[in-house]
Amino acid sequence: MAQNLLCGVKLLMLMRKIILFFTLFVISYSANAQLFKGNRFISTSLGVGSVVPTNDFLDGSNRIPAYKSLALRFGYSSLAATLDDYIWGQPYMGVGFFAADFRRKNDLGKPMSIYLFQGARLHQFSDRFGLNYEWNLGCSFNWKPYDPITNSDNVAIGSTMNVHIAFNLYFKYALSNKLSANLGVSATHFSNGSSLQPNAGINGVSMLLGLAYNLDRKRNTSRKYVGDDVFDYQKRFVSEYSVLITEKRVEVDTLGTRLSTSYPQQAFRVYGLNYLFFSKVSVRASWGFGIDATYDESAGITALAQADPRTGKMVDRVVLGSIPERFSIGLSLVGETSMPYYSIFAQLGYDLLHAKVPDSRFYQILGVRIPFNDTFFMKFGIRATKFSAAQYLYFGLGLKTEKLRNRYKKY
């Protein structure tokens, strides 16, 4: 019972991180609500795809040849009638419900998700036909997670609730004034960010077919802004400084240790200092490099079973490694795309100084940054290796400075 209570507390901590992000995102959206005023829509999409076999539970005879998904959504979109709409790609956002069928109800369950979505146009080929992107972030539930007795092979999902992240790229075609059809691809990830172990995660790639119906207006195509309509934008350099505090759980080797489990319940603190240097080449696009310094309490740990001298019972113990073994310093390439009230960033990095952990030196970070004002911001992200194995989820706080460069006539 105590172990179930502990797992429940950890899940609540995971939920708290997601809810905090949702709250800050909605507050930031409210500050820019003029972009979305009065343009409601509903949409649905069907997905058919395959699960990438990134761990033993999903490979070999356990491989999932295909899975299906259904999404129902409600959202708001911009009017597509102003310069801001044009610059930001006629953005839209909303909330959705997602259900997936992996055809493994006995050991994976039938997961569902409530998520936020946001997207915008990348290119408009004609008045009716365009290319769009979209990202999703939510909380999934109704999983059948790892259990040492009844579901011991499931190293992919270790908790009943998990983060749901997706990125969609799709073509949109207006069938009528109010109805449009979408066709594209989606990459989806489920894991708990190492809030509980095991946490190998599930990654899927699927084809999407969807319909969207505008509730408030007829189709309104974007005006083409040329010449003096487009303001002068000054390129600039951006320096960003941030700190992060989070925690993670790990898997340990039980060979010769007499441990009762590979997944100790102890949580390990992770602290980080980050410096990013961007060249902001347009309103929406930036690129640059980063320096990531990390302190990981789980580095160099030793796990073993020992007899309690008071009772004689065997107990699992974790002995921390030395402090120098816990530090990493990495260099990374950074890309970022901006919207009025947030930005999405991605990093590809390599640890020059590597802590004593089993993870690869090559790491990836995907996150969302939300500004409080022109200087201070918060960010939420996930750090992974092998593009699939989550190391931890994190929140960060930071500040940025800007230096203007030469001026050029383009948004």
N, C-alpha and C positions, 0 to 999 in steps of 0.2 A: 504493500500500500504506500509506503514511504517513497519507493522508487517511482510509482505512478504519479504521486504528488510532485516529485522533483521534475519529472518530464513535463507535467502540466505547467509548472512555473517557467520552464525553459521555453515552451511554446508561447506562453503569454508574453515573454520577453521578445520573441520573434515578432509576434503580432503588434507589440508596442512600437517596434521600429517601423513596421509597415504603416501603421495608423498615423504615426507622427509624420512620416513622409507624405501620406495622403493629405493630412491636414494642412501642412505647409504648402503643398502644391495647390490645393483649392484656394487658400488665402492669396497666393500669388496670382492665380487665375482671376480671382475676383477683382484684383487691382487693374486687370487688363480686360475686363468683361465687355468693353465696348466693341472688341473685335468679334464677339460671338452673339451680340444682342439679337434675340428674336428669330433665330434660324435653327429650329429644331429639326432633327431627323431621326428615323429609326432604320436599323439595318440588321441583316442576318447573313451569315456565311457558313458554308460547309467546307470542311477540310478533309483531305485524304492524303496520308503520307506514311513515312516509315520512321522508326526509331533508330538512331545511330547507336551501334553496339559498342559503347564506350566502357563497358565493364562486363564481367563474367555473367552477371545475372541477366544481361540482355544480349548475350552472344551465344553462339553454338546452337544447341537444341532449344535454348530459351529465347532465341531471337524472335522479335516481333516483326513479322513480315509487313504488316500494314496496320494503321490505326485510323479512326475517324474522329472528327470533332464537329461541334456545333457551337456557334456564337450568336447571341442576341444582344443588341446594343441600342442605347439611346444617347444622343449627343447634340451638340451645337456646332454650327459652322459659321464662318465669317460671311459677310455680304458679297464679297468678290467685287466691290464697287469703289474701293478707295486705294490710295497709294500704299497704305500700310498692308492691305490685303494682298496687293501685288507683290510687295517686297517679301512678305513672310510666306508666300505660296498658298494663300487662301486656307489658313489653318483651321482645324476642327478638333474637338475633344469631347469626351463623354465617359460613360460608365458601361461596362458590359458584363454579361454572364457567359461563361465558357464551360463546356462539358466535353470530355474525351472518353473514348472507348478503346483501350489498348488490348482488348480481348484477353485480358489476364485478371479477371475479377477475383480469382482465388488468391492471388499473391500481390496484386497491385491495387485492387479496388476499382472504382469508377469515379475518378477525380472530377471535381468541378471547381470553378474559380469565379471570384468577383474581382474585376480589374478596372483600372483607369486606362484609357487609350487617348492618344493624340497623334495627329498626322497632318500632312500638308502636301501640296503639289511640288514635284520636282521639275516637271516639264509639261507644257501644254502643246500638244501637236496640232490640235484644231479646237474649234469651239466646243466640240462634243467629246474629244478624246485626249486623255492625259495620263501621265505617269505619276504615281503618288507613293509616299512612304508612310509608315505608321509604326509606333511602338506601343507595347502594352506592359503594364506592371500591376500585379495583383497578388492576392492570397488564395491559394488552392487548398481544398479540403476533400474529405471523403476518400483518402488514401487508405490502403492496407499496408502499414509500414512493417519494417523489420521487427521480428520477435524471436528471441533466442530459442524458443521451443516450437512455435507454430508457423513461423515464417523466417527461418534462419538463413535462407539463401538470398533474401532480398537485401542486397547491399546498396541498392540504388536509392531507396527512400527510407529514411530513418524516423520520420515523424508524420503525424496525421495531417498537419498543416505545413505547407511549403510555399516558397515564393514562386510566382509565375511570371516569367519574362518572355516577351516575344518581339520579333521585328518582322514587319510585313513590307513587301515591295509588290505593287500591283498596278495594273492598267484599269482605268475607269472610263466607261463609255456611257454617255447620257442617252437613254432609250427614249425619253420624253421630257417634258418640262419638269416633272417631279421625280421620275424614276431613273435610276442609273444601275449599271451592272459592273461588277468588279471581277477581275481575274488576275491571280498572282501567286506568289510563293510566300511561305512563312517559316521562320526558324524559331523554335520554342524551347525553353529551358525550365525545368522544375528542380528545385533543391531547397534545403533550409539554410544554406550558407554556413554549414558546419555548426549550427546551433545545437544539433544533435547528431550523433553518429549511429550507424553508417550514413554516408551522404555522398555516394558516387554520382547521384543525379540522373535525370532523364533528359535527353536532347532529341527533339523531333524536327523533321523537315517535311513540309506538306504543300500541296497545291490548294489554293483557295478559290472558291467561287461564291460570289455574294451579290446581294441586291440591297439598295438603299433608297429610302423614300423620304422626300422633303415634306415636312408637315406644314410649314409656314409660308412658303414662297414658291414661285415658279423658278425654273432654272435661270441663273444669272451669271453669265460668263464674264471672266475678268477682262477689264479694259486693258489694252496694250499701251503701256506708258513708254514714251520715247522722248528724246531731246530734253527740253527744259523741265518736263514732268519729273524726271529722275534727279534727285538731289545729289550734290557733291558729297561723297563719303571719303573721309580721311582714313587712310590705312593707319594702323597703330600697332605698337608693341604692348603686350600685356604681361605683367609679372603677377603671379598668384602664389600666395603662401597659405598653407592650411595644416591643421592638425586633425588626427583621428584617434578615437578610442573605441575599441570593441573587444569582443572575446570570441574564442573558438573552442571546438572540441576535436579530438584527434583519435585516430586508430593506432593501436600499438601491436607489436609483434608478441605473440604469446608463447613462442617456441622456447621450451626450457624454463619458463617462468612460473608455471602452475597457476597463472591468472585464470579467473573464472570467466572473463570476457575480454575481447579485443577492444572494447569501447568503454574506457573509464569515464565516470560521470563528472570528473573534475573539469572545470572551465579554466582556460588560460587567457590571460590578458594580452592584447595586442595594441601597441601604440605606434603612431606614425607621424612623421613630419614630411611634408611634400612641398616642392617648389616646381612650378610650371612656368615656362616662358613661351608665349604665343606670338605669332605674327597674325594679326587679325586682318585678313585681306579683303573682307566684305562684311556687310551687316550680318550675314548668316554663317560665314565660314572662317575658321581659324586652324592653324597648325603650329606645331612647335616641339619642344622636348621637355622632359621632366626629370627631376632627381627625387627619388623616393627612399627615405630612411625609415626602417621598421625595426621595432623591438618586439620579439615574439617569445612569450614566456614558455611556449611548448617546445622550444628548440632544445635538443640535447637531453630530453627527459628519459628516465629509466623507470619502467613499470615492472613490478614483481609482486609475488604473493609471499607474505611472511606470517609467522605464527604470532598472535597477540599474546604477550607474556602473562597477561592477567587471566585470559580465558582459555588459551591454547588453541583457539579457532584461527583458521587461515583467513587473512584479510588482504585485499588488493591495496597496493601502495604505489604512489607515483612520486619519484624523487626528481626534483628540478635539476636541470643542467647548470653549468657555470654561466655567469652573466655574459662574458665575452662571446659565448656561443649563440646568443640570442639576437644578435644584430645583423641586419642586412642593409646594403646600400645598392640601389639599382638605378640605371638610366633607362629612359623610356621615350618613345616617339608618341606624340599626342595629336589627336584630331578632335575638333569640336564643331558642332552645328548649333546655332543659336536661334531662339524664338523670343517673343516679347517678354515672357515671364519665366523662362528657364532655358537651359542649354543641355545637350547630351554630349558627353565626351567619351573617348575610348583611348586606351593606352596599350602599347606593346613594349614590354620592358625586359631587361636582363639584369640579374643581380651580379654586380662585380664583387661585392662582399656578400657571401651567402651564409645565412644562419644554419645551424646544424638541424635541419629538417629534411624529411624525405622528398619534399616537393622539388620540382624542376626549378632551375635558375630563371628560365624563361617564363614570364608571367603576363597576364592580361587583366585589364581593369575596364569595366564598363559602368558608367554612372550618370547621374543627373545632378545638375547644379541649379539651385534656386537663389536668386539674389534677394537680400533684404533691402538694399539700396545700391547706389553706384559703387560702394566700396566693399561692404561685407556680404557674405553669402553662406549658405549651408549646402552640403552635398551628400548624396546617398549613392553607394556603389557596391559592387561585388568584385572581389579579386579572385582570379582563378589561374590554373595552369592547364595545359593541354587543351585550351579553349572549351573545357567542359567540366573540370574538377574544381568546384568552388572551395576556396581557402577560408573566406569569411565575408560576411556582409559588414558594412561600416557606415557610420555617420561621421561627417567632418564639418568643421567650421573654419572660415578663412577670410582673407581680405585680398584685394587686388589693386594694382596701380597701372596706369596707362600712360604711354608716351606717344604723341602723334607723329606720323611720318608724312610723306608727300601726299598731295591730294590728287584724286583722280575721279573722273566723271562716270560713276557707275554705282549702283546700289550694292 
